Amino acid sequence: MIQRLVVQRINRTLASGKSVLLLGPRQVGKTTVLLYLQEMYPGSMYLDCDEPDVRSLLTDATSSKLRSLLGSQKVVIIDEAQRVKNIGLTLKLIIDKLKDIQVIVSGSSALELSADINEPLTGRKIEMVMSGLSYHEMYEYHGVLEEKRQLETRLRYGMYPEVITHSERSEILLRELTTGYLYKDVFNYQDVRKPELLHNLTEALARQVGSEVSYNELAQLLASDPATIGRYIDLLEKSMVVFRLRSFSRNLRNELKKSRKIYFYDNGIRNAIIGDFRPMNLRSDSGMLWENYMVSERVKMNANLGLFCNQYFWRTRQQQEIDYIEDSDGSLKAYEFKYSKSKPSNFSKTFTDEYHPTVTTTINTENYHDFLTVS
């Protein structure tokens, strides 16, 4: 079994007495993790809210009813909690009234659970995001050498668990994911009046990975308006299809202060959206795929290990740029990404003189292991 790093964070959180809210897109392995945790904690209770009778028991339940249901359990695991009406109030009762019970709750996106849970459980839970499998998890599973052999496969097909474990069906599975699950949360829980626009916007973003994104330009391209484009991008981010990097700016007048880049959580999903799984030597977007994979895997690693930092890119009006920056308590690390190891990087002297980063490193196909792991 491939060990998921989020399990370690969940165990630490439970040990501290907090409850856990586990968010993540569909098909990334949340239920597998929850069932593993059930085995890890003898006598724990697993409740699957896909089951109608479970939903009924948890809907508008009193503390007495909940005590009768949960009995002497020490750990209660509630899967697909978003299917229960007013689930936030039910969880608040469990945590406040049944203090000897710790709760692990899962949901498929921030869209579904945040509104119902965040206010009732303020200060009572730790929120964690679970994505597809990570480089870190895969190298621990079968070693650095084998995972490096799989690099091109990861760049083309991504890191969804089923795609990795059934590699002979990668393209079919990714097409099913993009048609069957990708927009499901958005369509189910938000008023999306223009589904075709959402599809077209996602494709446009897939073709602009690693470039600055202009809502005005996207609106013109897609015959829409910037406000609608911004709202739909926000929905895609909350449903964990994409994420944004903001531009870094502190002092210099010529820095771009309000720009953003948009990346996909998974390379395979990005390639399925544009319908292109060709080998890397036949592609013109190899640099984009490399940058998306490096940024998404770094973001994933930080989330899995609970390493908190602010993440940016940097660019000036004179086109000086740095691909990726991490700011941790004022200490800056700056990275460039080059798929071809023969291409050198010259870090902007303007940036280094002004901000004195502790790290300036070009990440290529030879040295990326250390960038995506923590010893």
N, C-alpha and C positions, 0 to 999 in steps of 0.2 A: 504494500500500500504506500502511496506517495504521501508523506507527512506534510500537513498544511501548517505553515508558520503561525497562522492566526490562532490555532489551538493553544499555543503557549501564551499568547496575550489574553485569551479568554480565561485560562487557568489562573493567571496572575490577578486578573480583575476580580474573579470570584473569591480568590483568597483575600482580597482587600475589602470584601463585603459589598461591592457594587454589583448591580445587574448589568447585563450585556445586551445591546441592541446591535445585531449583525445584519448589515445591509449589503446587497450585492445584486447584480443582474441575474437573470435566470440562467440556469445551466452552468454555473461556475463551481458547484459542489457544496453549497451551503447545507443541504439536507444530509449529505454524506458526513460532513463535519459534525452536525448535530447528533446523528446516530452514533458516531464514534465517541462523542462526549457522554452520551447516555451509557455506553459500555464502561467508560472511564469512571463514572460516578455511580457506584452500585446503589440500586434503589431509587434512582432518579426517574422522573416521569416525562415521557415524550408525548406531546399533544400535536397532532397534525390537523391544522385548521382547514385543509382541503376537505375534511370529513364534516358533513352537515351536522352530525350530532355533537361533535366537538365545538363547532361554532355556536350552536345553541346553548351549550353549557357555559360558555365564556361570555355570552352576550348579556350585558346589563346585569351581571351576577352580583349578589350581595356578598359581604365578607363571610357570613355564615355559610352560604352556598359554596363559596370557594374553599373554605376550610373543610367542608364535607367532601368536596371533589378531590382536593389535593392531599388530604390526610396528613401523614407525618413525613411527607417528602422533604428532602433538604434542597434538591435542585429540580426545578421544573423547566422543561424546554418546550417552547411554543413556536412551532414552525408555520410559516406563511400567515403570520399574525394579522396582516392587513385585511384578511378576509372576515375578521370579526368586527362588527359594528361597535364603535366606542371602546376599542381595545385599550386605549390609553388609560381610561378610567378604571377598567378592570385590572390592569397591571399596577396602577397606583394603589388600589386596594390590597393586592397581594403583597406589595413591597411595604406598605405602611401598617397593615393590620396583621399580616402573617410574617412577622419579622424573622422567623427561623427559616424562611424559604428564600432561596436565591433563584433568579429568573434569567434564562437566556431566551431572547426573542429574535426571530429572523423575519425578514421581509425582502421582497425582490427589488425594491428601489426606494430612494428617498421620497419619491412622489407619493408612494402608497402609505408610508408609515410616519413620516415626519410630522405632518399636520396633526395626526391623531395622538401621537406619543410625546413629542418634544415638550409641549407645555405641561401636561400632567406629570411627566417624569423628570422635570428640570432638577438637576442635582442628584438624581437617583440612579442614573445609568451612564455607562460608557458606550459611546457609539463607535463601531468598527466597520470598515468597508472591506469586503472580500471580493477580489477580482478572480480572473482565471489563474491557472497555475503560473508560478513565477520561475525565472531562471534560477534563483536561489534554491527553491524547492526541488527543481529538476536536477540540479547538479548534486544536491545532497542525496537524491534518490539513486542516480546511476553514475555519478562521478563526473569530473570536469571534462575528461577526454570525450566521453560519449555525448555530453551536452554540447560541446563545441562542434562535434560532427553534425549536430542537428541545427546549426545556426541558420543555414539558408531555409530549412524547413520552417523554423520559427518565424523568420522574416516574411515568409509567404503565407503560412497557415495559422500563425498565432498560437495562443496558449490555452484555449478552452480545453477542459479535461477530456471530453469525449473526442475531440479532434486529435488530441495527442494519443489517447489509448486506442483509437480506431483510425489510425493514419491512412489506411487504404481507402477510407471514405471521407477524407478531409473536405474536399470541395463540396460534396453533397451535403455534409453536415453543416458547413458554414452557410451554404445557400438556404438551408432550412432555418438556421438561426436568424439570418437577416430577414427572411420573409415571415417567419412564424413568431419570433420573439422580440425582435429588435425594437419595434414601435408599440408593442402590446401594452406596456405600462402607460405610455403616453396616451394612447387611444382610449384605454379603459378609465383613466383617472383624470383626464383633462379635456377641456373643450377644444379639440383640434378641428377647426372648421375646414381646413385645407390639407387633407392627407397627402395629396400629390405634391404640394409645396414642401411638406416635411421630407418626403422622399428625395425631391430634387435638391433641397438644401443639404441633406446629408451627403449626397453624391458630390455636391460642390465643395463641401468641407473636406471630403476624402481626397479631392484633387488638389487641395491647398495645404496639406499637412506640412508644417514647418515654416509656412509663410504667414506674414501678418494678415489678419482677417479684418476686412472692412464691412461693417453692416450695411453701409450705404451702397458699396459696390455689389454686395450680394443681393440687396433689394433690387437694384437695377437689372442685374443678371436674371433674376427669377421673377421679375414683374410683380414685386411686392413692395413693402415699406419697411424701413429700418426697425421700427418698433416691433412688428410681427417677426422679423428675422431674429431680433434679440430675444423675444419670448420663446421662439421655437428652439433656439440654441440653448436657452436655459432649461427647457424641458429635456432636451437630449442629454444635457449634463446631469440633471437630476435622475434620469433613468440610466445613467452610467454607460452611455454609448461613447461620449466624448468628455474631455476636460480641458479647461483653459489655463494658459500661462499668461500672467500679466507682465507688462514691461517694467523693468527695474529703473527707478529714478530717485535720486536724492538731491543732487547738487547742480548738475550741469544744465545750462539753458537749452542746449541743442538735443537733449535726450527726448525720446518719444515717451510721453508719460501716460497715455491712455490707450495704447495699442494692446492687442492680444493675439496670441497664437492659439490654435485649437488642435489637439491631438486625440487620437482614438485610443481607448483602453486596450484594444486588441488589433494587431496587424491583420489577422485573418478576416475579421469583420470588415476592416477597411478595404481589403482587397476584394472581398465578396461584394461589397457595395458597388465597386466600379467594374466588377466582373473580370478581374485580371489576376491569374495565379501563375503567370509565366515565370520561368527560372530567372534568377537575378541577372545573369549575363545577357538576357534579352530585353531588359527593362531600361527605361529612361528615368525611372523614379526610385532607383536603388538608394540614393542618398536620403530621400524622403522616408523610405521604409526603415532605413537604419536609424535615423533621428527619432522617428516615432517609437521604434522598439526600445531604444535606449532611454528615452524620457519616460515612457510608460512603465518600463521595468524598474526604473529608479523610483518613480512615484509608488509603484506597487511594493517595492522592497521597504521603503520608509513606512508605508502604512502597515505592512505585515509585522514589522518589528517595533512599531510604536515610536519611530524616530521622527520628531516633529521639526520641521523647518519650513520657511517660506520659499517658494519656487518661482523663478522668473526667467525671462530672457532680457537681453539688453540691445538697444539699437539707437543710433543717433540719426539726425537728418542727413548727415554726410555718409550714411550707410555703413558706419562702423558697427559691428555687431558681435554678440556672443550668444551661442545657442542656448545655454542653460546655466542658471545661477541658483545656488542654494544659500540662503541667509539663515544662519542659526545663531541667535543671540548676538547679532552684529558681525559675526565672522562669515566672510563670503568665500564660496568656492565657485570657480568659473570653469566651464567645460565647453569644448567644441567637439562635434561629432563628424568623423570622416570614415565613410565606408571603405574607401581606398586608403590603405595604410601608407601609400607613397605620397599622399597629399599632405604637405605640412600646414600647420596652423600658426599664424602670427597673432597673438592676443593684442588687442588694441592698447597702445601705450596710454591713450587718453583714459581708458578704464582703469588700468593697473596703477597709474600715477594718482588717480583720484581716490580709488577705493582700497588699494592694497590687499587684494584677495590672498588668502592663505594657500589656495590651490589654483593653478592654471594648467589644465591638462587636456590634451586631445585624446578622445576615446575612439579607438579603431578596433578592427577585428582581432588584433593581437592582445590588447590589454584590457578588454571590456570586463573580464571576469571580476577583477577587484572593484570595478565601479558598481557592479550589480550584486555584490555580496558584502557581508560584514563578518570579519573574522571573530 
